[in-house]
Amino acid sequence: MSMDSPEIEYYPAQPSFEPEQSHLLEIGPGRGDFLFHLAQQNPDSRVIGVEIKPRRFEKLKVRLAMLGLQNICLCRGDARVVLPTLIPDQLFEKIYILFSDPWPKRRHAQHRLFQESFILELLRVVKPSGIVFVAHDDPTYHQQIREKFSRFPEWEFSPAGIDFQTFYAEKWQREGRSLISFSYKRVA
Ligand SMILES: C[S@@+](CC[C@H](N)C(=O)[O-])C[C@H]1O[C@@H](n2cnc3c(N)ncnc32)[C@H](O)[C@@H]1O
């Protein structure tokens, strides 16, 4: 991640936010299958996709232009920078973080997205009663995510996850990995 430029880039343009409008966020859309699905299923919502990798961002731009979806804004940058820089308080109804962390090993722990500070930031940007959906394929990391969220009484766990096969969900299922999806609702 340190190789990535710290600046944020936007496509088609830097968004301005209307608090009355419904907003959804995906962090780490990768190829964008779920992001585009989300935008198609929620035509009245503004969908924000935050992708850290420049090459993936470029491919997302091409796919978005081809699909012609008007309700998506792409941001290229680290979600840990983009959220505090761009996003006002209590904006999102739903946030999706699906197979975002390629950091399974213990020595990678400091790179992982789900640190306490990031979970606090999610709390700031989600609406009251907003929901964060998480999917992961690593049982150890899964427990760590659960443990980190459990430190905040504002988050209520639910086993209800997403019902969409992302690119990585399909790939890892073919490889015989077991996938876990669950969610947290902001209750206070
Ligand atoms: C394993 S892929 C999963 C892609 C997609 N969600 C899926 O399920 O097919 C992880 C994606 O998250 C992105 N990512 C990882 N950390 C990120 C961060 N801090 N901010 C934004 N994107 C991030 C990666 O660049 C990559 O595209």
The ligand as an SDF file (V2000), in Angstrom:
LIG
                    3D

 27 29  0  0  0  0  0  0  0  0999 V2000
   -9.2670   -9.2970   -2.6350 C   0  0  0  0  0  0  0  0  0  0  0  0
   -9.8550   -7.9020   -3.4960 S   0  0  0  0  0  0  0  0  0  0  0  0
  -11.6220   -8.0560   -3.3700 C   0  0  0  0  0  0  0  0  0  0  0  0
  -12.3680   -7.2940   -4.4500 C   0  0  0  0  0  0  0  0  0  0  0  0
  -13.9000   -7.3920   -4.4060 C   0  0  0  0  0  0  0  0  0  0  0  0
  -14.4230   -6.8060   -3.1740 N   0  0  0  0  0  0  0  0  0  0  0  0
  -14.3360   -8.8150   -4.5450 C   0  0  0  0  0  0  0  0  0  0  0  0
  -14.8190   -9.3940   -3.5700 O   0  0  0  0  0  0  0  0  0  0  0  0
  -14.2190   -9.3630   -5.6590 O   0  0  0  0  0  0  0  0  0  0  0  0
   -9.5070   -6.6060   -2.3210 C   0  0  0  0  0  0  0  0  0  0  0  0
   -9.7030   -5.2270   -2.9040 C   0  0  0  0  0  0  0  0  0  0  0  0
   -9.6630   -4.2470   -1.8510 O   0  0  0  0  0  0  0  0  0  0  0  0
   -8.8120   -3.1800   -2.2250 C   0  0  0  0  0  0  0  0  0  0  0  0
   -8.3270   -2.5420   -0.9880 N   0  0  0  0  0  0  0  0  0  0  0  0
   -7.5590   -3.1060   -0.0310 C   0  0  0  0  0  0  0  0  0  0  0  0
   -7.2880   -2.2400    0.9590 N   0  0  0  0  0  0  0  0  0  0  0  0
   -7.9150   -1.0750    0.6220 C   0  0  0  0  0  0  0  0  0  0  0  0
   -8.0010    0.2100    1.2290 C   0  0  0  0  0  0  0  0  0  0  0  0
   -7.3700    0.4650    2.3870 N   0  0  0  0  0  0  0  0  0  0  0  0
   -8.7270    1.1730    0.6220 N   0  0  0  0  0  0  0  0  0  0  0  0
   -9.3680    0.9160   -0.5680 C   0  0  0  0  0  0  0  0  0  0  0  0
   -9.2890   -0.2800   -1.2030 N   0  0  0  0  0  0  0  0  0  0  0  0
   -8.5970   -1.2670   -0.6230 C   0  0  0  0  0  0  0  0  0  0  0  0
   -7.7330   -3.8880   -3.0380 C   0  0  0  0  0  0  0  0  0  0  0  0
   -6.9970   -3.0200   -3.8530 O   0  0  0  0  0  0  0  0  0  0  0  0
   -8.5790   -4.8700   -3.8490 C   0  0  0  0  0  0  0  0  0  0  0  0
   -9.0980   -4.3080   -5.0240 O   0  0  0  0  0  0  0  0  0  0  0  0
  1  2  1  0
  2  3  1  0
  2 10  1  0
  3  4  1  0
  4  5  1  0
  5  6  1  0
  5  7  1  0
  7  8  2  0
  7  9  1  0
 10 11  1  0
 11 12  1  0
 11 26  1  0
 12 13  1  0
 13 14  1  0
 13 24  1  0
 14 15  1  0
 14 23  1  0
 15 16  2  0
 16 17  1  0
 17 18  1  0
 17 23  2  0
 18 19  1  0
 18 20  2  0
 20 21  1  0
 21 22  2  0
 22 23  1  0
 24 25  1  0
 24 26  1  0
 26 27  1  0
M  CHG  2   2   1   9  -1
M  END
$$$$
